[in-house]
């Protein structure tokens, strides 16, 4: 699921850029603001941010501090890596849980954008589902860390 969500995120950012350009041109050239542009961009950015989680989990593009484990030896490093992965799993599940609660709140309260009154509940549900999809992926990363089968990143992005 990582690559499709990365594509969704990139397309979402490109769409926000196009909307922003259109809004600037409409205001500057035609003296006519696009009143819907802020509402649309604010909904799209929710999905863009949510789409980062599955991609980040699969590619292990999160913050990792490895100097302590390296200093303490291989066994301690493995346990610290497993502990970090478990904490990440718990945090990710907590975030997904909170997003679900917020989606319920927005749906029940008939939440909408400020100007165009676009319902926000469905967008928050989509964001919650995408983040929930990342949780089992992170569980697999945690299990790999516990069993010692987690491959070390070789792309130089880890600190």
C-alpha positions in Angstrom: 0.0 0.0 0.0 3.0 2.3 0.4 3.5 3.2 -3.3 -0.1 4.0 -4.1 -0.4 6.2 -1.0 2.8 8.0 -2.0 1.4 8.6 -5.5 -1.9 9.9 -3.9 0.2 12.2 -1.7 2.2 13.6 -4.6 -0.9 14.1 -6.7 -2.6 15.8 -3.8 0.3 18.2 -3.4 0.3 18.9 -7.2 -3.4 19.6 -7.0 -3.0 22.0 -4.2 -0.3 23.8 -6.2 -2.6 24.0 -9.2 -5.5 25.3 -7.1 -3.1 27.9 -5.5 -1.9 29.1 -8.9 -5.5 29.3 -10.2 -6.5 31.3 -7.2 -3.7 33.8 -7.6 -4.3 34.2 -11.3 -8.1 34.6 -10.8 -7.5 37.3 -8.1 -4.7 39.1 -9.9 -5.9 38.9 -13.5 -9.6 38.8 -13.2 -10.1 40.4 -9.8 -12.3 37.5 -8.9 -11.2 35.3 -6.0 -11.8 31.6 -6.1 -13.8 31.3 -2.8 -13.6 27.5 -2.9 -9.8 27.2 -3.2 -9.0 27.4 0.6 -11.7 24.8 1.4 -10.5 22.4 -1.3 -6.8 22.8 -0.3 -7.6 22.2 3.4 -9.4 19.0 2.6 -6.8 17.7 0.2 -3.9 18.4 2.7 -5.6 16.0 5.2 -5.3 13.2 2.7 -1.8 14.2 1.7 -0.6 14.0 5.3 -2.4 10.7 6.0 -0.9 9.2 2.9 2.6 9.7 4.3 2.1 7.1 7.1 1.9 3.9 5.0 4.7 5.0 2.8 6.8 6.0 5.7 6.2 2.7 7.5 7.0 0.6 4.5 10.1 2.5 3.6 11.1 3.0 7.2 11.4 6.7 6.6 10.9 7.7 10.2 13.3 9.2 12.7 15.6 6.6 14.2 18.4 7.3 16.7 20.8 4.5 16.4 24.0 5.8 18.1 23.1 4.5 21.5 22.4 0.9 20.2 25.6 0.9 18.2 27.5 1.9 21.4 25.9 -0.7 23.5 26.5 -3.6 21.1 24.5 -5.8 18.7 22.2 -7.4 21.2 21.2 -4.1 22.9 20.8 -2.5 19.5 18.4 -5.2 18.5 16.3 -4.7 21.7 16.3 -1.0 21.3 15.3 -1.3 17.7 12.4 -3.6 18.7 11.4 -1.3 21.5 11.4 1.7 19.2 9.3 -0.2 16.6 6.8 -1.2 19.3 6.5 2.4 20.6 6.0 3.5 17.0 3.2 0.9 16.6 1.5 2.1 19.7 1.8 5.7 18.7 0.5 5.0 15.2 -2.5 3.0 16.5 -3.2 5.9 18.9 -3.1 8.3 16.0 -5.5 6.1 14.0 -7.8 5.8 17.0 -7.9 9.6 17.4 -8.5 10.1 13.7 -11.4 7.7 13.9 -12.9 9.6 16.9 -12.5 12.8 15.0 -14.1 11.3 11.9 -17.1 10.2 14.0 -17.3 13.6 15.6 -17.2 15.4 12.2 -19.8 13.0 10.7 -22.2 13.2 13.7 -21.8 17.0 14.0 -22.2 17.6 10.3 -18.8 19.3 10.1 -18.1 21.2 7.0 -15.6 23.7 5.5 -16.1 27.3 6.3 -16.9 28.9 3.0 -18.4 26.2 0.7 -19.8 24.0 3.4 -18.3 20.9 2.0 -18.8 18.0 4.5 -15.5 17.1 6.2 -16.6 13.8 7.8 -15.8 11.7 4.7 -12.4 13.2 4.3 -11.5 12.4 7.9 -12.8 8.9 7.5 -10.6 8.4 4.5 -7.6 9.7 6.5 -8.4 7.4 9.4 -8.7 4.4 7.1 -5.3 5.2 5.4 -3.6 5.5 8.8 -5.3 2.4 10.1 -3.9 0.6 7.0 -0.4 1.6 8.2 -0.8 -0.1 11.6 -0.6 -3.7 10.5 2.4 -2.7 8.3 4.1 -1.3 11.4 3.2 -4.4 13.4 5.1 -6.4 10.8 8.1 -4.1 11.1 7.9 -4.6 14.9 7.8 -8.4 14.6 10.8 -8.3 12.2 12.6 -6.1 14.7 11.8 -8.5 17.5 12.9 -11.6 15.5 16.0 -9.9 14.2 15.0 -10.2 10.6 14.5 -6.4 10.1 16.8 -5.3 7.3 19.1 -2.4 8.0 18.5 0.6 5.8 21.3 1.2 3.4 20.2 4.3 1.7 22.0 6.6 4.2 18.8 8.2 5.5 19.1 6.7 9.0 20.9 8.7 11.7 
